[in-house]
Amino acid sequence: MLTHPDFDPVAVSLGPLSIHWYGLMYLLAFSAAWALAVRRAGFDYTPVKREQIDDLIFYGAIGVVLGGRFGYVMFYNFDKFLLDPLWLFKVWEGGMSFHGGFLGVMVAMIGYGRKINLRAGQILDFVVPIVPLGLGFGRLGNFIGQELWGRYADPAVVPWAMIFPADPSGLSRHPSQLYQAALEGLLLFLIVYGFSSRSRPTWSVSGVFMLAYGCFRFFVEFFRQPDSHIGFDAFGWLTRGQVLSLPMIVAGVLMIIYAYRFQAPPASAFQVETPSAATPEKKRQKKKSKSKR
């Protein structure tokens, strides 16, 4: 059995300036997103150009913050919002939701896409591969801050079960934040970024992201402690995170089907015909046309 290191919440202190670990994780997340976006902008088949990346990251950051806060309030604390609507704007009290943040990024990216004359599917397919590493850094921030810990784990069965000093129960628990960092961060990045490393039909990359994230989140929720003020939503095991992930799984499947059944193949799949590539039939037709002159 392990014990959480009980990190100091302040990562760096420079006189009156203090940088908290969670803020540092956000900085790393946006830095990684910027670097990956710059790299992707260098590929021939991507529609976003290098000079557009800074604005794209700015729009995305706004979408993450506003959408994450809005989603947390509406999805997880709607009763509190009804009692105090102004609580929505009390961001200093904390509270962010991935599903809300993702919706916020989608809205922001679609809006920015219209500004640079890109369709929704084009810009979302460009953006989603740069998202997972940011999610991984966010989950590491949750782990360092002792937030969103896992359910009880028997140390005899789970040797890496961990006691969190901030947990008043003192139970050994799954370090579910690290599970999520590994699945929703690293593994999701390898899958989606690898899939997007060549030209794909529009919406297919977004579909793979939504399907894979939804499945990973649904799975890891079995090890994560449900929010104490919500508990289980249904059947004695279905959590709010799983409820919110199910639409992502369905949407991901539909996007992939649409991309491969109803979308034209990517432009790079078309071959430009050259004289040497002309078929024998076309050569015969060309000879006939000459003989008639």
NORHU-V506971 format. One record per residue. N is the residue number from 1. RES is the residue in three letters. SS is DSSP state (~ for helix, > for strand, _ for the rest). Layout:
n=[N;N]
res=[RES;RES]
ss=[SS;SS]
This chain:
n=[1;2;3;4;5;6;7;8;9;10;11;12;13;14;15;16;17;18;19;20;21;22;23;24;25;26;27;28;29;30;31;32;33;34;35;36;37;38;39;40;41;42;43;44;45;46;47;48;49;50;51;52;53;54;55;56;57;58;59;60;61;62;63;64;65;66;67;68;69;70;71;72;73;74;75;76;77;78;79;80;81;82;83;84;85;86;87;88;89;90;91;92;93;94;95;96;97;98;99;100;101;102;103;104;105;106;107;108;109;110;111;112;113;114;115;116;117;118;119;120;121;122;123;124;125;126;127;128;129;130;131;132;133;134;135;136;137;138;139;140;141;142;143;144;145;146;147;148;149;150;151;152;153;154;155;156;157;158;159;160;161;162;163;164;165;166;167;168;169;170;171;172;173;174;175;176;177;178;179;180;181;182;183;184;185;186;187;188;189;190;191;192;193;194;195;196;197;198;199;200;201;202;203;204;205;206;207;208;209;210;211;212;213;214;215;216;217;218;219;220;221;222;223;224;225;226;227;228;229;230;231;232;233;234;235;236;237;238;239;240;241;242;243;244;245;246;247;248;249;250;251;252;253;254;255;256;257;258;259;260;261;262;263;264;265;266;267;268;269;270;271;272;273;274;275;276;277;278;279;280;281;282;283;284;285;286;287;288;289;290;291;292;293]
res=[MET;LEU;THR;HIS;PRO;ASP;PHE;ASP;PRO;VAL;ALA;VAL;SER;LEU;GLY;PRO;LEU;SER;ILE;HIS;TRP;TYR;GLY;LEU;MET;TYR;LEU;LEU;ALA;PHE;SER;ALA;ALA;TRP;ALA;LEU;ALA;VAL;ARG;ARG;ALA;GLY;PHE;ASP;TYR;THR;PRO;VAL;LYS;ARG;GLU;GLN;ILE;ASP;ASP;LEU;ILE;PHE;TYR;GLY;ALA;ILE;GLY;VAL;VAL;LEU;GLY;GLY;ARG;PHE;GLY;TYR;VAL;MET;PHE;TYR;ASN;PHE;ASP;LYS;PHE;LEU;LEU;ASP;PRO;LEU;TRP;LEU;PHE;LYS;VAL;TRP;GLU;GLY;GLY;MET;SER;PHE;HIS;GLY;GLY;PHE;LEU;GLY;VAL;MET;VAL;ALA;MET;ILE;GLY;TYR;GLY;ARG;LYS;ILE;ASN;LEU;ARG;ALA;GLY;GLN;ILE;LEU;ASP;PHE;VAL;VAL;PRO;ILE;VAL;PRO;LEU;GLY;LEU;GLY;PHE;GLY;ARG;LEU;GLY;ASN;PHE;ILE;GLY;GLN;GLU;LEU;TRP;GLY;ARG;TYR;ALA;ASP;PRO;ALA;VAL;VAL;PRO;TRP;ALA;MET;ILE;PHE;PRO;ALA;ASP;PRO;SER;GLY;LEU;SER;ARG;HIS;PRO;SER;GLN;LEU;TYR;GLN;ALA;ALA;LEU;GLU;GLY;LEU;LEU;LEU;PHE;LEU;ILE;VAL;TYR;GLY;PHE;SER;SER;ARG;SER;ARG;PRO;THR;TRP;SER;VAL;SER;GLY;VAL;PHE;MET;LEU;ALA;TYR;GLY;CYS;PHE;ARG;PHE;PHE;VAL;GLU;PHE;PHE;ARG;GLN;PRO;ASP;SER;HIS;ILE;GLY;PHE;ASP;ALA;PHE;GLY;TRP;LEU;THR;ARG;GLY;GLN;VAL;LEU;SER;LEU;PRO;MET;ILE;VAL;ALA;GLY;VAL;LEU;MET;ILE;ILE;TYR;ALA;TYR;ARG;PHE;GLN;ALA;PRO;PRO;ALA;SER;ALA;PHE;GLN;VAL;GLU;THR;PRO;SER;ALA;ALA;THR;PRO;GLU;LYS;LYS;ARG;GLN;LYS;LYS;LYS;SER;LYS;SER;LYS;ARG]
ss=[_;>;>;_;_;_;_;_;_;>;>;>;>;>;_;_;>;>;>;>;~;~;~;~;~;~;~;~;~;~;~;~;~;~;~;~;~;~;~;~;~;_;_;_;_;_;_;_;_;~;~;~;~;~;~;~;~;~;~;~;~;~;~;~;~;~;~;~;~;~;~;~;~;~;~;~;_;~;~;~;~;~;~;_;~;~;~;~;~;_;~;~;~;_;_;_;_;~;~;~;~;~;~;~;~;~;~;~;~;~;~;~;~;~;~;_;_;_;_;~;~;~;~;~;~;~;~;~;_;_;_;~;~;~;~;~;~;~;~;~;~;~;~;~;_;_;_;_;_;>;_;>;_;_;_;_;_;_;_;_;_;>;>;_;_;_;_;_;_;_;_;>;>;_;_;~;~;~;~;~;~;~;~;~;~;~;~;~;~;~;~;~;~;~;~;_;_;_;_;_;_;_;_;~;~;~;~;~;~;~;~;~;~;~;~;~;~;~;~;~;_;_;_;>;_;_;_;_;_;_;_;_;_;>;_;_;_;>;_;~;~;~;~;~;~;~;~;~;~;~;~;~;~;~;~;~;~;~;~;~;~;~;_;_;_;_;~;~;~;_;_;_;_;_;~;~;~;_;_;~;~;~;~;~;~;~;~;~;~;~;~;_;_]
